[in-house]
């Protein structure tokens, strides 16, 4: 049930206005909450981004040092010589001990971040999975989860894992690099294990309780603090990451061990293509102040609604009184009869409304009188049009009589010309229709050219190329002949021969016809040149008719040919059939094809 159709308008106005105020205040509460929450999120994210950028620089320094160390170790001559050494067991053992004592062990002892080395090689002397410097069989590397990635690149970071040590299992993240000689031969794989505790101390040095993730350039998690989301949520988070720094609100669908699913995600990357720090903060921790503001707005809104109810009814009655008066006047209005007086005591918007209604009724009266006059003029024009049709019929009948007289006198050429002219007049009359078939229009053009050939003889050539399946479609009457006549009269002026090519083509929305001649072409100033009193009006008439009937993109284009001398006319109009286009001699297409 529609209340605007059932109840009094002042009651509807009263309850609608009261409801509107309630909805408005509710919207204000929501907007204020969202605005304050967004402002708090922006402030928090800016602070977190600054912290992450600082932490990222420290991590970059530490991890870059590890990468530089791996490069130095991988090209170290004693290490490469040891990996390629063959033969005597004791000589190889001595070389290994010297390499550990003089190079690798001091490097580990002098670093706070590096925990151990793992070197995969062919035929290691001894495999100790708990040593700080481990030599492992290269064949076993293919069973590791990181091997497919290193097999496609020279180095990479792998995520948090456990490795053996003299003190037991330890949490590390690792940097893997291939050991390759200058000639491109791979001799082994070097892994530098970095203490996770050392990097976690860097990430938590500001005593933040948020969860922070360190991701490599491929989006794989290297390490984390506190609690990390599952891998599928990391992929969902990365889909919303754009740029080197930013923040977004993210609802985790599978939060795993995280206490909250609604998170503020902040990320920072030192440079494009490098690793990235991501911080996850529960959204409710960010928006606590916004919730308090929303409740305050709710209390203020409830009070405002109660106060507004006392004024709404009074306002509704005064607002609807002039409207009811205007409705009464509108119901009583009748063109041509005496109008009731309008109120003139209003000086506000209602006064403008009554004044506008007064002007509207005056305009209606004027239009009503204009329509009466227009109807009379239209009836007179129809009578004149019927009278004007007598003259073409008379001329057509006269040509038919002249044709018989020419035949009786033996003037076959004159008879042929009169016969062709009769066909042209018959097509031009076409029962008063404004549209004819393309076949009839082409016949009209052919008749005109045959008449001209009596003057030109063999010097005038033409060719008409129109598929038969298009010839039944409709075209505005006398569309093509003016362009052909223009080619003969102006394009071939002063010459003894000329050729005209007429081509039809069907397109998605319409039919396109090109009329090309090899005449003198258009003058450079043909658009601005003053028209000759006896020419140019036929083409202009065709152009205006297509514009009026159909509108853009349909129309006429006239230009010089690009490849050879001559003029090209292009006519484009919609595909029309007889049922669609004509009924009682009137056109019904201009509202269907515009635009």
C-alpha positions in Angstrom: 0.0 0.0 0.0 1.4 3.4 -1.1 0.8 5.9 1.7 1.0 8.8 -0.8 -2.1 7.4 -2.4 -4.0 6.6 0.8 -3.4 9.1 3.6 -3.6 12.9 3.8 -0.6 14.6 2.5 0.1 16.6 5.7 0.2 13.4 7.7 2.4 11.7 5.1 4.6 14.8 5.1 4.8 14.8 8.9 5.9 11.2 9.2 8.1 11.3 6.2 9.9 14.4 7.5 10.4 12.8 10.9 11.6 9.6 9.3 13.9 11.6 7.1 15.5 13.3 10.1 16.0 9.9 11.8 17.6 8.5 8.7 19.7 11.6 8.2 21.0 11.4 11.7 21.7 7.7 11.3 23.6 8.4 8.2 25.6 11.1 10.0 26.4 8.6 12.7 27.7 6.1 10.1 29.6 8.7 8.1 31.2 10.2 11.3 32.2 6.8 12.4 33.6 5.8 9.0 35.3 9.2 8.7 36.9 9.1 12.1 37.8 5.4 11.6 39.4 6.3 8.3 41.3 9.3 9.8 42.5 7.1 12.6 43.5 4.4 10.2 45.4 7.0 8.0 47.2 8.4 11.0 48.1 4.9 12.3 49.2 3.8 8.8 51.4 6.8 8.3 53.1 6.2 11.6 53.4 2.5 10.9 54.8 3.2 7.4 57.5 5.4 8.9 58.4 2.7 11.4 58.4 0.0 8.7 60.6 2.1 6.4 63.1 2.5 9.2 63.0 -1.2 10.0 63.2 -2.0 6.4 66.4 0.0 6.0 68.0 -1.9 9.0 66.9 -5.2 7.5 68.2 -4.2 4.1 71.6 -3.4 5.6 71.8 -6.8 7.4 70.4 -8.9 4.6 72.5 -7.0 2.0 75.6 -7.8 4.1 74.6 -11.5 4.0 74.2 -11.4 0.3 77.6 -9.7 -0.2 79.2 -12.3 2.1 77.7 -15.1 0.1 79.1 -13.6 -3.1 82.5 -13.2 -1.6 82.5 -16.8 -0.3 81.2 -18.3 -3.6 84.1 -16.8 -5.5 86.7 -17.6 -2.8 89.6 -19.5 -4.5 90.3 -21.9 -1.6 86.6 -22.9 -1.5 86.4 -23.3 -5.3 89.6 -25.3 -5.3 88.3 -27.5 -2.5 85.0 -28.2 -4.3 86.9 -29.2 -7.5 89.7 -31.1 -5.7 90.0 -34.8 -6.6 92.2 -37.6 -5.3 94.0 -38.1 -2.0 91.6 -38.1 1.1 94.2 -36.5 3.4 95.0 -33.7 1.0 91.3 -32.9 0.7 90.8 -33.1 4.5 93.7 -30.7 5.0 92.3 -28.2 2.5 88.9 -28.4 4.1 90.3 -27.8 7.6 92.4 -24.9 6.5 89.3 -23.4 4.7 87.2 -23.7 7.8 89.9 -22.5 10.2 91.3 -19.6 8.2 88.2 -18.3 6.3 84.7 -19.6 7.1 84.9 -20.0 10.9 86.3 -16.4 11.5 83.6 -15.1 9.3 80.9 -16.8 11.4 82.4 -15.7 14.7 82.7 -12.1 13.6 79.0 -11.8 12.6 76.0 -11.3 14.9 73.5 -12.3 12.3 75.0 -15.3 10.5 74.5 -18.7 12.3 76.0 -21.4 10.1 77.1 -22.4 6.6 75.8 -25.2 4.5 77.7 -26.2 1.4 76.3 -28.8 -1.0 79.1 -30.4 -3.1 80.0 -33.6 -4.9 81.4 -36.3 -2.7 81.9 -34.5 0.7 84.4 -36.2 3.0 82.2 -36.1 6.1 78.5 -35.2 6.6 77.8 -33.6 10.0 74.2 -32.2 10.0 74.8 -30.5 13.4 78.1 -28.6 12.6 78.2 -24.8 12.1 80.0 -25.5 8.8 78.3 -28.4 7.1 79.4 -30.1 3.9 76.4 -32.0 2.4 76.0 -34.2 -0.7 74.8 -32.2 -3.7 72.5 -35.0 -4.7 70.4 -34.5 -1.6 69.7 -30.9 -2.4 67.1 -31.9 -5.0 64.9 -33.2 -2.2 64.7 -29.8 -0.5 61.6 -27.6 -1.0 63.7 -24.7 -2.1 65.6 -26.6 -4.8 63.1 -25.9 -7.8 63.5 -22.2 -7.2 67.3 -22.1 -7.0 67.4 -24.4 -10.1 65.9 -21.5 -12.1 68.0 -18.7 -10.6 71.4 -18.0 -9.2 70.4 -17.0 -5.7 67.3 -16.5 -3.4 66.1 -16.1 0.1 64.1 -19.0 1.7 61.7 -18.7 4.5 61.9 -19.6 8.2 63.1 -23.1 8.9 65.0 -25.3 11.4 68.6 -26.4 11.0 70.9 -28.5 13.2 73.6 -27.1 15.4 75.8 -28.2 18.3 73.2 -26.6 20.6 70.3 -28.4 18.9 67.7 -27.3 16.4 67.7 -23.5 15.6 65.2 -21.3 13.8 66.9 -19.5 10.8 66.2 -17.9 7.5 68.6 -18.8 4.7 70.2 -17.2 1.7 71.0 -19.7 -1.1 73.5 -19.0 -3.9 75.0 -21.2 -6.6 78.8 -21.7 -6.6 79.6 -21.2 -10.3 83.1 -20.9 -11.9 83.9 -18.3 -14.5 83.3 -20.8 -17.3 79.7 -21.3 -16.1 80.2 -24.7 -14.5 78.1 -25.3 -11.3 80.3 -26.7 -8.5 77.8 -26.6 -5.6 75.4 -24.6 -3.6 76.2 -22.3 -0.7 73.6 -21.6 2.1 74.1 -18.9 4.7 71.7 -19.4 7.7 70.8 -16.2 9.5 69.5 -16.2 13.1 65.7 -15.5 13.2 66.0 -14.2 16.7 68.4 -11.5 15.5 66.0 -10.3 12.8 63.0 -10.5 15.0 64.8 -8.3 17.5 65.1 -5.7 14.8 61.4 -6.0 13.8 60.2 -5.7 17.4 62.6 -3.0 18.7 59.8 -0.5 19.0 57.9 -2.9 21.3 54.9 -3.1 18.8 52.3 -5.8 19.5 51.3 -6.0 15.8 52.1 -9.0 13.6 54.9 -8.2 11.1 55.8 -10.3 8.0 58.9 -10.3 5.9 58.1 -11.3 2.3 60.5 -11.8 -0.6 60.0 -10.3 -4.0 57.9 -13.3 -5.1 55.4 -12.9 -2.2 56.8 -15.9 -0.2 57.0 -15.4 3.6 60.6 -15.3 4.9 59.9 -14.7 8.6 57.3 -13.2 10.9 56.8 -11.9 14.4 54.0 -13.0 16.8 51.3 -14.8 14.6 51.2 -15.1 10.8 48.2 -15.7 8.6 48.1 -18.9 6.4 49.6 -18.8 2.9 46.2 -18.3 1.1 45.6 -15.1 3.1 49.1 -13.8 2.2 48.2 -14.2 -1.4 44.9 -12.3 -0.9 46.8 -9.5 0.9 49.3 -9.2 -1.9 46.5 -8.8 -4.4 45.6 -5.4 -2.8 49.2 -4.2 -2.5 50.2 -1.5 -5.0 53.3 0.6 -4.9 56.2 0.5 -2.6 54.3 1.9 0.4 50.6 2.0 1.3 47.8 0.7 3.5 44.4 -1.0 3.1 41.7 -2.6 5.2 41.5 -6.4 4.7 39.0 -8.9 5.9 40.8 -12.3 6.3 38.5 -15.2 5.3 40.8 -17.8 7.0 42.7 -16.0 9.7 44.2 -19.3 11.1 45.7 -18.6 14.5 45.2 -14.8 14.3 42.8 -13.5 17.0 41.1 -11.1 14.6 40.1 -11.3 11.0 39.4 -7.6 10.3 42.9 -6.1 9.8 44.6 -2.9 8.8 47.4 -3.9 6.4 50.4 -1.6 6.1 53.3 -2.4 3.8 56.7 -0.9 2.9 59.3 -1.8 0.3 62.7 -0.2 0.1 62.8 -0.4 -3.7 60.8 -2.0 -6.5 61.4 -5.8 -6.8 62.9 -6.1 -3.3 61.5 -7.8 -0.2 58.6 -6.2 1.6 57.6 -5.7 5.3 53.9 -6.1 6.0 52.2 -5.2 9.4 48.8 -6.5 10.4 46.9 -4.6 13.1 43.4 -5.6 14.3 40.9 -3.0 13.0 39.1 -2.7 16.3 42.3 -1.4 17.9 42.4 1.4 15.3 38.7 2.4 15.5 38.1 2.4 19.3 37.7 6.2 19.3 35.3 6.1 16.3 32.9 3.8 18.2 32.7 6.1 21.1 32.0 9.0 18.8 29.3 7.0 17.0 27.5 6.3 20.3 27.7 10.0 21.2 26.1 10.9 17.9 23.4 8.4 18.5 22.3 10.0 21.8 22.4 13.5 20.3 20.4 12.3 17.3 17.7 10.7 19.5 17.2 14.0 21.3 17.1 15.9 18.0 14.4 13.6 16.7 12.1 14.2 19.7 12.5 18.0 19.3 11.8 17.9 15.6 8.5 16.1 16.0 6.9 19.1 17.7 7.6 21.3 14.7 7.1 18.9 11.9 3.3 18.8 12.0 3.0 22.6 12.1 5.3 22.9 9.2 3.6 20.2 7.2 0.2 21.9 7.4 1.6 25.2 6.2 3.6 23.6 3.4 0.7 21.6 2.0 -1.9 24.4 2.1 -0.7 26.3 -1.1 -0.1 23.0 -2.8 -3.7 21.9 -2.3 -4.8 25.2 -3.7 -2.6 24.8 -6.8 -4.0 21.3 -7.3 -7.6 22.7 -7.3 -6.6 25.3 -9.8 -5.0 22.7 -12.1 -8.0 20.5 -12.0 -10.3 23.4 -12.9 -8.1 24.6 -15.8 -9.6 24.3 -19.3 -8.0 26.0 -22.4 -10.2 28.5 -23.9 -12.3 29.1 -20.8 -12.1 31.7 -18.1 -9.5 30.9 -15.5 -9.9 31.2 -11.7 -7.9 33.9 -9.9 -4.5 32.8 -8.4 -3.4 33.8 -4.9 -1.1 36.8 -4.8 -0.2 37.0 -1.1 2.7 34.7 -1.3 6.2 36.3 -1.6 8.3 33.2 -1.2 8.8 30.0 -3.3 5.1 29.4 -3.3 4.6 32.8 -4.9 7.1 31.8 -7.6 5.2 28.5 -8.0 1.9 30.3 -8.6 3.6 32.8 -10.9 5.1 30.0 -12.9 1.8 28.3 -13.1 0.2 31.5 -14.3 2.9 31.8 -17.1 2.4 28.1 -17.9 -1.3 28.5 -18.4 -0.8 31.6 -20.6 1.7 29.7 -22.7 -0.7 26.8 -23.0 -3.4 29.2 -24.2 -0.9 30.6 -26.8 0.1 27.2 -28.0 -3.5 26.1 -28.2 -4.3 29.0 -30.5 -1.1 28.3 -32.5 -2.0 24.7 -33.0 -5.4 25.7 -34.3 -3.8 28.0 -36.8 -1.2 25.3 -37.7 -3.9 22.8 -38.3 -5.7 25.1 -40.7 -2.4 25.8 -42.5 -1.7 22.1 -42.7 -5.1 21.4 -44.3 -4.5 24.1 -46.8 -1.0 22.7 -47.6 -2.5 19.2 -48.2 -5.0 20.6 -50.6 -2.3 22.5 -52.5 -0.1 19.3 -52.6 -3.0 17.4 -54.1 -3.5 20.1 -56.7 0.3 20.1 -57.4 0.2 16.4 -58.3 -2.1 17.2 -61.2 0.7 18.9 -63.2 3.3 15.9 -63.1 0.5 13.5 -64.1 -0.4 15.8 -66.9 3.2 16.0 -68.0 3.6 12.2 -67.8 0.5 11.7 -70.0 1.7 14.3 -72.4 5.1 12.6 -72.8 3.3 9.3 -73.6 1.3 11.0 -76.3 4.5 12.6 -77.8 6.2 9.2 -77.8 3.4 7.8 -80.0 3.6 10.8 -82.3 7.4 10.3 -82.6 6.9 6.6 -83.5 4.3 7.5 -86.1 6.7 10.1 -87.6 9.6 7.6 -87.6 11.7 9.5 -85.1 13.0 6.5 -83.1 15.7 8.4 -81.2 13.2 11.0 -80.0 10.7 8.2 -79.2 13.4 6.5 -77.1 14.3 9.7 -75.3 10.6 10.3 -74.5 10.2 6.7 -73.4 13.2 7.0 -71.0 11.8 10.4 -69.7 8.5 8.7 -69.1 10.1 6.0 -67.0 12.0 8.7 -65.0 8.7 10.6 -64.4 6.9 7.4 -63.4 9.6 6.6 -60.8 9.7 10.2 -59.7 5.9 10.2 -59.1 6.0 6.7 -57.4 2.5 7.0 -56.1 3.4 9.9 -53.8 5.8 7.8 -51.8 9.0 9.4 -50.3 10.8 6.0 -50.4 11.4 3.7 -53.3 13.5 0.5 -53.8 17.2 0.7 -54.7 16.3 -1.2 -57.9 13.9 1.6 -58.9 16.4 4.3 -58.0 19.1 2.5 -60.1 16.7 2.3 -63.0 16.1 6.0 -62.7 19.9 6.6 -62.9 20.2 4.2 -65.8 17.4 6.0 -67.7 19.1 9.4 -67.2 22.5 8.1 -68.4 20.9 6.5 -71.5 19.3 9.9 -72.3 22.7 11.6 -71.9 24.3 8.9 -74.2 22.3 10.3 -77.1 24.5 13.4 -76.8 27.8 11.7 -75.7 27.6 8.6 -77.8 30.3 6.0 -77.0 32.2 8.6 -75.0 30.0 8.2 -71.9 30.5 4.9 -70.0 29.0 3.7 -66.7 29.0 0.6 -64.6 26.5 -0.1 -61.8 27.6 -2.8 -59.2 24.8 -3.5 -56.7 24.2 -7.0 -55.3 20.7 -8.3 -56.0 20.0 -9.1 -52.3 20.2 -5.3 -51.6 18.0 -4.1 -54.4 14.8 -4.7 -52.6 15.8 -2.4 -49.7 14.5 1.2 -49.7 16.2 4.5 -50.4 14.9 8.1 -50.3 13.5 9.0 -53.8 15.8 10.8 -56.2 18.9 10.3 -54.1 21.5 9.1 -56.6 20.5 11.0 -59.9 21.7 14.5 -58.7 25.3 13.1 -58.1 25.3 11.4 -61.5 24.0 14.6 -63.2 26.7 16.6 -61.4 29.4 14.3 -62.7 28.1 14.6 -66.3 27.3 18.3 -66.4 30.3 19.6 -64.4 32.8 16.8 -64.0 32.9 16.1 -67.8 32.5 19.7 -68.9 34.6 20.5 -72.0 35.4 16.8 -72.6 34.2 14.1 -75.0 34.3 11.1 -72.8 33.9 10.1 -69.2 33.3 7.1 -67.0 31.0 6.8 -63.9 31.3 3.9 -61.4 28.4 3.3 -59.0 29.0 0.7 -56.2 26.7 -0.5 -53.4 27.9 -2.2 -50.3 26.0 -3.5 -47.2 27.4 -2.7 -43.7 26.3 -3.6 -40.1 23.9 -0.6 -39.7 23.3 0.6 -43.2 23.9 0.7 -46.9 26.8 2.7 -48.4 26.9 3.8 -52.1 29.9 5.3 -53.8 29.6 7.3 -57.1 33.0 7.9 -58.7 33.8 9.7 -61.9 37.1 10.5 -63.7 36.2 14.1 -64.3 38.0 17.3 -63.4 37.3 16.9 -59.6 36.3 19.5 -57.1 37.7 22.9 -56.9 39.7 23.7 -53.7 37.1 26.4 -52.8 34.1 24.3 -53.6 32.7 24.4 -50.1 32.9 28.2 -49.8 32.3 29.1 -53.5 29.0 30.8 -54.3 26.6 28.3 -55.9 25.6 28.7 -59.6 21.9 29.6 -59.9 21.3 26.4 -62.0 23.3 23.9 -60.1 24.2 22.4 -56.7 20.6 22.4 -55.3 20.0 18.7 -56.0 23.0 17.5 -54.0 22.2 19.9 -51.2 18.6 18.6 -51.2 19.8 15.0 -50.9 22.2 15.9 -48.1 19.5 17.8 -46.1 16.9 15.0 -46.6 19.2 12.3 -45.2 20.2 14.5 -42.3 16.5 15.2 -41.5 15.3 11.6 -42.0 18.1 9.7 -40.2 20.6 11.9 -38.5 24.2 11.0 -37.6 26.1 8.8 -38.5 24.2 8.7 -41.8 24.8 11.4 -44.4 26.6 12.4 -47.6 30.4 12.9 -48.1 31.8 14.6 -51.2 35.5 14.6 -51.9 38.2 14.3 -54.6 39.5 10.8 -55.4 42.8 10.1 -53.8 44.3 7.7 -56.4 43.1 9.2 -59.7 41.6 12.4 -60.9 37.9 12.7 -60.4 35.2 13.1 -57.7 33.8 10.6 -55.2 30.4 10.9 -53.6 29.6 8.6 -50.6 26.0 8.2 -49.5 25.3 6.3 -46.3 21.7 5.5 -45.0 20.2 2.8 -42.8 18.9 -0.6 -44.1 15.2 -0.1 -44.6 12.5 -2.6 -45.9 9.1 -1.8 -47.2 7.2 -2.7 -44.0 9.5 -0.7 -41.8 9.8 2.4 -44.0 6.5 3.3 -45.7 2.9 3.4 -44.7 0.6 5.7 -46.6 3.5 7.6 -48.3 5.0 8.8 -44.9 8.4 8.0 -43.6 8.8 6.3 -40.2 12.5 5.9 -39.7 13.9 9.2 -38.5 13.2 8.3 -34.8 14.7 4.8 -35.1 18.1 5.4 -36.5 19.3 8.7 -35.0 22.6 8.6 -33.0 
